[in-house]
């Protein structure tokens, strides 16, 4: 059985998907991009601000499922330009305790929705 997770504190889906699905005690969160949910504004002028917005969107989804970044066991980072990896990694890392950080992969892709620079998805377990 699955439960759909939705919060107005994260961007509404822009296609036929949900922000996250809780199946048993495992949360599968859809990839998040840097849309400010309050304004609908896309944040792409600065990679640090863009990554923080992505992580804040993930935090809101985790909160809606009664979880935190401590529950995240796997993350996937999609980036447009591997030259931004260092900045993205620094911001991303600030949301986790390095000793208990999740497994992760980072891949460079040809294009992302709305031509953003970074998209991150996570899997979390209660």
C-alpha positions in Angstrom: 0.0 0.0 0.0 1.2 3.5 -0.8 0.5 6.9 0.6 0.9 10.0 -1.5 2.8 12.8 0.3 2.1 16.4 -0.6 2.9 19.7 0.9 2.4 23.3 -0.2 5.8 24.0 1.3 7.4 22.4 -1.8 6.7 23.0 -5.5 3.6 21.3 -6.9 4.3 18.6 -9.4 4.6 19.9 -13.0 3.6 16.6 -14.6 2.0 13.2 -13.9 3.8 12.4 -10.7 3.7 13.2 -6.9 6.1 15.0 -4.7 6.7 11.7 -2.8 5.2 8.3 -2.2 5.4 6.5 1.2 5.4 2.8 0.8 5.6 1.0 4.2 8.3 2.9 6.0 10.2 4.0 2.9 9.7 7.4 1.3 10.5 7.9 -2.4 10.8 11.6 -3.1 10.6 12.9 -6.7 13.5 15.0 -8.0 13.3 18.6 -6.8 14.4 21.6 -8.7 14.9 25.2 -7.4 11.3 26.5 -7.5 10.4 28.7 -4.6 7.0 27.2 -3.6 5.7 30.5 -2.1 6.4 32.7 -5.2 6.7 30.1 -8.0 10.0 31.7 -8.9 12.7 29.6 -10.4 16.1 30.2 -8.7 18.9 29.7 -11.2 21.1 32.8 -11.0 23.5 31.5 -8.4 24.4 27.7 -8.0 24.6 28.0 -4.2 21.1 29.6 -3.9 19.7 27.2 -6.4 21.0 24.2 -4.5 19.8 25.6 -1.1 16.3 25.9 -2.6 16.4 22.4 -3.9 17.4 21.1 -0.4 14.7 23.3 1.3 12.1 21.7 -1.0 13.4 18.3 -0.1 13.3 19.2 3.6 9.6 20.3 3.3 8.7 16.9 1.7 10.6 15.0 4.4 8.8 17.1 7.1 5.4 16.3 5.4 6.3 12.6 5.9 7.4 13.1 9.5 11.1 12.7 8.5 14.3 14.7 8.4 17.5 14.5 6.5 18.7 11.9 9.1 16.2 9.5 7.5 17.6 9.8 4.0 19.4 6.6 3.0 20.0 7.4 -0.7 20.3 10.5 -2.8 20.7 11.1 -6.5 22.1 14.4 -7.8 21.7 15.4 -11.5 23.8 18.3 -12.6 24.1 20.1 -15.9 27.8 21.0 -15.5 30.3 19.0 -13.5 32.2 22.2 -12.9 29.5 23.1 -10.4 30.0 19.9 -8.5 32.1 21.5 -5.7 29.6 24.2 -4.9 26.7 21.8 -5.1 28.5 19.3 -2.9 29.3 21.9 -0.3 25.7 23.1 0.0 24.3 19.5 -0.2 26.7 18.4 2.5 25.6 21.2 4.9 22.2 19.4 5.3 23.7 16.1 6.5 25.9 14.8 9.3 28.9 13.5 7.4 29.1 10.5 9.7 25.6 9.4 8.8 25.3 10.8 5.3 23.3 8.7 2.8 24.7 6.8 -0.2 24.7 8.9 -3.3 25.6 9.2 -6.9 26.1 12.4 -8.9 25.7 12.4 -12.7 26.1 15.1 -15.3 23.1 15.2 -17.7 22.5 16.9 -21.0 19.4 18.8 -19.9 17.1 19.1 -16.8 13.5 20.3 -16.5 13.1 24.1 -17.0 16.9 24.2 -17.9 17.9 24.2 -14.2 21.4 23.4 -13.1 20.7 20.8 -10.4 17.9 18.3 -9.5 18.1 16.1 -6.5 15.9 13.1 -5.5 16.1 11.1 -2.2 14.9 7.9 -0.6 14.3 8.0 3.1 13.4 5.3 5.7 11.6 5.7 9.0 
